[in-house]
């Protein structure tokens, strides 16, 4: 089954909220955990344990696991396995982007069947060119997985570069998608009132980070994305996980209810 179809079916069953698994020190403190590997594992796997049957997509941020070296990466492997067992989709936030054999190496690590770090989808950076990402894109398609390419990110620092590049990225991916099962998504932040780019003809999933702590709101999604709203996976991390384990399900459910109202 293609990634686009799996995503569509999972979202239909569970709603379109993507929850970021960002076990940063402030989140660990809110969970009353130490900033060590044990705390990392208790938090990250606890998020999946609490929300695994409720949420369609989980987005672990690789950096917070890499910070602990090989023990942290081992935790990330277990988190990805946990997500798989719940039937949810894992979208690993690694933002890789390279050329030739290096890009192939990243693709093998994160998208190859049998790799302990294989996820259902990953984030990629197009700074070296969209077509430089083809080793990852084509392997993803072959394996029934997906990729999300950075276009207009949620952080304000990206505006100067992305103002010029975002439309090029969007247009190239729109052209590549029909022959690749529409497995190539975009990362477009939910924090912008004016994207400065046109998503009207885009034909695949859009990951929209920034709901909550970064200033994006569910209510603002319609204004930001317009007719492309049907493709959007709104993404929240600290808004859901940053208040500790208590009421974790309640915070996620309230966001899902808000998004259902917007969609209707």
C-alpha positions as CSV (number, residue, x, y, z in Angstrom):
1,X,0.0,0.0,0.0
2,X,1.3,3.5,-0.8
3,X,2.2,5.9,1.9
4,X,-0.5,8.4,0.7
5,X,-3.2,5.7,1.0
6,X,-2.0,4.5,4.4
7,X,-1.9,8.1,5.7
8,X,-5.4,8.8,4.3
9,X,-6.9,5.7,5.9
10,X,-5.2,6.4,9.3
11,X,-6.3,10.0,9.3
12,X,-9.8,9.0,8.4
13,X,-9.9,6.7,11.4
14,X,-8.1,8.9,14.0
15,X,-8.2,12.5,12.8
16,X,-5.3,14.5,11.3
17,X,-3.4,15.6,14.4
18,X,0.4,14.9,14.4
19,X,2.0,14.9,17.8
20,X,5.7,15.7,18.1
21,X,7.7,13.6,20.4
22,X,10.2,16.2,21.6
23,X,11.6,15.0,24.9
24,X,13.6,18.2,25.6
25,X,14.8,19.0,29.1
26,X,11.8,21.3,29.9
27,X,9.4,18.5,28.8
28,X,11.2,15.9,31.0
29,X,11.0,18.3,33.9
30,X,7.2,18.7,33.4
31,X,7.0,14.9,33.4
32,X,9.1,14.9,36.7
33,X,11.9,13.0,35.0
34,X,15.6,13.5,35.1
35,X,17.4,14.6,31.9
36,X,19.1,11.3,31.3
37,X,18.5,8.3,29.1
38,X,16.0,6.7,31.5
39,X,14.0,9.9,31.6
40,X,14.2,10.2,27.8
41,X,12.8,6.7,27.4
42,X,10.1,7.1,30.0
43,X,8.8,10.3,28.4
44,X,9.1,9.3,24.7
45,X,7.6,5.8,25.1
46,X,5.1,7.1,27.6
47,X,3.7,9.5,25.0
48,X,3.1,6.6,22.6
49,X,1.7,4.4,25.4
50,X,-0.9,7.1,26.3
51,X,-1.8,8.3,22.8
52,X,-1.0,5.4,20.6
53,X,-4.6,4.4,19.8
54,X,-5.8,8.0,19.5
55,X,-3.3,9.8,17.3
56,X,-2.7,9.2,13.6
57,X,0.9,10.4,13.3
58,X,3.8,10.7,15.7
59,X,6.8,12.9,14.9
60,X,9.9,12.0,17.0
61,X,12.5,14.7,16.8
62,X,15.8,12.8,16.3
63,X,18.0,15.5,17.8
64,X,16.7,14.9,21.3
65,X,17.6,11.2,21.1
66,X,21.0,11.8,19.3
67,X,22.0,14.1,22.2
68,X,22.4,11.0,24.4
69,X,24.6,9.1,21.8
70,X,24.1,5.5,21.1
71,X,21.9,4.8,24.2
72,X,19.6,7.6,22.9
73,X,19.5,6.2,19.4
74,X,18.6,2.8,20.9
75,X,15.6,4.5,22.7
76,X,14.6,6.0,19.4
77,X,14.6,2.6,17.8
78,X,12.3,1.4,20.5
79,X,10.0,4.4,20.2
80,X,9.6,3.7,16.4
81,X,8.8,0.1,17.2
82,X,6.2,1.2,19.7
83,X,4.6,3.5,17.2
84,X,4.5,0.7,14.6
85,X,2.7,-1.6,17.1
86,X,-0.1,1.0,17.7
87,X,-0.9,1.2,14.0
88,X,0.0,4.9,14.0
89,X,2.3,6.5,11.4
90,X,5.9,7.4,12.4
91,X,7.3,10.6,10.8
92,X,10.9,10.9,11.9
93,X,12.1,14.5,12.0
94,X,15.7,14.3,10.8
95,X,15.9,17.1,8.1
96,X,18.6,15.3,6.2
97,X,19.7,16.5,2.8
98,X,22.8,15.5,0.8
99,X,24.0,14.3,-2.6
100,X,24.8,11.0,-4.2
101,X,26.0,8.1,-2.1
102,X,25.6,10.2,1.1
103,X,21.9,10.8,0.4
104,X,21.6,7.1,-0.4
105,X,23.1,6.3,3.0
106,X,20.6,8.5,4.8
107,X,17.8,6.9,2.8
108,X,19.0,3.4,3.8
109,X,19.2,4.3,7.4
110,X,15.7,5.8,7.7
111,X,13.6,4.3,4.9
112,X,14.9,0.8,4.2
113,X,12.9,-2.2,5.4
114,X,14.7,-3.9,8.2
115,X,16.7,-0.9,9.3
116,X,16.2,-0.4,13.1
117,X,15.7,3.4,12.4
118,X,13.2,2.9,9.6
119,X,10.2,5.2,9.9
120,X,7.0,5.5,7.8
121,X,8.2,8.9,6.7
122,X,11.1,11.4,7.2
123,X,11.7,15.1,6.8
124,X,14.3,16.2,4.2
125,X,16.1,19.5,3.5
126,X,16.2,20.6,-0.2
127,X,19.0,23.1,0.2
128,X,21.3,21.0,-2.2
129,X,18.4,20.7,-4.7
130,X,15.1,18.9,-4.7
131,X,16.4,16.3,-7.2
132,X,19.4,15.6,-5.0
133,X,16.9,14.0,-2.7
134,X,15.8,11.4,-5.3
135,X,17.7,8.5,-3.7
136,X,15.5,9.0,-0.6
137,X,12.3,9.8,-2.5
138,X,12.6,6.8,-4.8
139,X,13.5,4.4,-2.0
140,X,10.5,5.7,0.1
141,X,8.2,5.1,-2.8
142,X,9.6,1.6,-3.4
143,X,9.1,0.8,0.3
144,X,5.6,2.3,0.7
145,X,7.0,5.1,2.8
146,X,7.0,8.9,2.4
147,X,9.1,12.1,2.7
148,X,8.4,15.6,3.7
149,X,10.5,18.3,2.1
150,X,11.1,21.7,3.9
151,X,9.5,24.5,2.0
152,X,8.3,27.3,4.4
153,X,9.2,26.3,7.9
154,X,7.7,27.6,11.1
155,X,10.7,29.5,12.4
156,X,11.1,33.2,11.5
157,X,14.8,32.8,10.8
158,X,14.0,30.9,7.6
159,X,11.9,33.7,6.0
160,X,14.7,35.4,4.0
161,X,15.9,32.3,2.2
162,X,12.6,30.5,1.9
163,X,10.8,33.6,0.5
164,X,12.8,33.0,-2.7
165,X,13.0,29.2,-2.6
166,X,9.7,27.9,-1.3
167,X,7.8,28.2,-4.6
168,X,10.5,26.4,-6.5
169,X,10.4,23.5,-4.0
170,X,6.6,23.4,-4.2
171,X,6.5,23.4,-8.0
172,X,9.3,20.8,-8.4
173,X,7.6,18.4,-5.9
174,X,4.2,18.9,-7.5
175,X,5.7,17.8,-10.8
176,X,7.5,14.8,-9.3
177,X,4.5,13.5,-7.3
178,X,2.2,11.9,-9.9
179,X,4.8,9.3,-10.9
180,X,5.8,8.7,-7.3
181,X,2.4,7.8,-5.7
182,X,2.1,11.3,-4.2
183,X,4.6,10.2,-1.5
184,X,6.4,13.6,-1.4
185,X,5.0,15.9,1.2
186,X,5.9,19.5,2.2
187,X,6.8,21.1,5.5
188,X,4.9,24.4,5.7
189,X,4.6,26.0,9.1
190,X,1.3,26.8,10.8
191,X,2.8,30.0,12.2
192,X,2.4,32.2,9.1
193,X,-0.6,34.4,8.3
194,X,0.9,34.9,4.8
195,X,2.9,32.0,3.4
196,X,4.3,34.0,0.5
197,X,3.9,31.0,-1.8
198,X,1.1,29.3,-3.6
199,X,-0.1,25.8,-2.5
200,X,-3.3,25.8,-4.7
201,X,-2.1,23.0,-7.0
202,X,-0.2,21.0,-4.5
203,X,-1.2,17.3,-4.6
204,X,0.1,15.6,-1.4
205,X,0.4,15.8,2.4
206,X,1.5,19.0,4.1
207,X,3.1,18.8,7.6
208,X,2.3,22.0,9.4
209,X,4.4,22.4,12.6
210,X,4.0,25.2,15.1
211,X,0.6,24.7,16.8
212,X,0.9,26.0,20.3
213,X,4.2,27.0,21.7
214,X,5.4,28.6,18.4
215,X,2.3,30.6,18.1
216,X,0.3,28.7,15.5
217,X,-3.4,28.0,16.2
218,X,-5.9,25.5,14.9
219,X,-8.3,28.4,14.2
220,X,-5.7,30.1,11.9
221,X,-5.2,27.0,9.7
222,X,-7.9,28.0,7.2
223,X,-6.5,31.4,6.7
224,X,-2.9,30.1,6.3
225,X,-3.7,27.2,4.0
226,X,-6.9,28.1,2.2
227,X,-7.9,25.4,-0.3
228,X,-4.9,23.3,0.6
229,X,-6.3,22.8,4.2
230,X,-7.5,19.3,3.2
231,X,-3.9,18.1,2.8
232,X,-2.7,19.5,6.2
233,X,-1.3,17.6,9.2
234,X,-1.3,20.1,12.0
235,X,1.5,19.4,14.4
236,X,1.7,20.1,18.1
237,X,4.4,19.1,20.5
238,X,4.7,21.1,23.7
239,X,1.0,22.0,23.4
240,X,0.2,18.4,24.0
241,X,3.2,16.8,25.8
242,X,4.6,19.9,27.7
243,X,2.2,19.7,30.6
244,X,3.3,16.4,31.9
245,X,1.7,12.9,31.6
246,X,-1.4,13.8,33.6
247,X,-4.2,14.9,31.2
248,X,-2.1,14.1,28.1
249,X,-5.0,12.4,26.5
250,X,-7.3,15.3,27.4
251,X,-5.0,17.9,25.7
252,X,-4.7,15.8,22.6
253,X,-8.5,15.2,22.4
254,X,-9.3,18.9,22.7
255,X,-7.0,19.6,19.8
256,X,-8.7,16.9,17.7
257,X,-12.1,18.3,18.5
258,X,-11.0,21.7,17.5
259,X,-9.7,20.4,14.2
260,X,-12.9,18.4,13.5
261,X,-14.8,21.7,13.9
262,X,-12.6,23.5,11.4
263,X,-12.8,20.7,8.9
264,X,-16.6,20.7,9.1
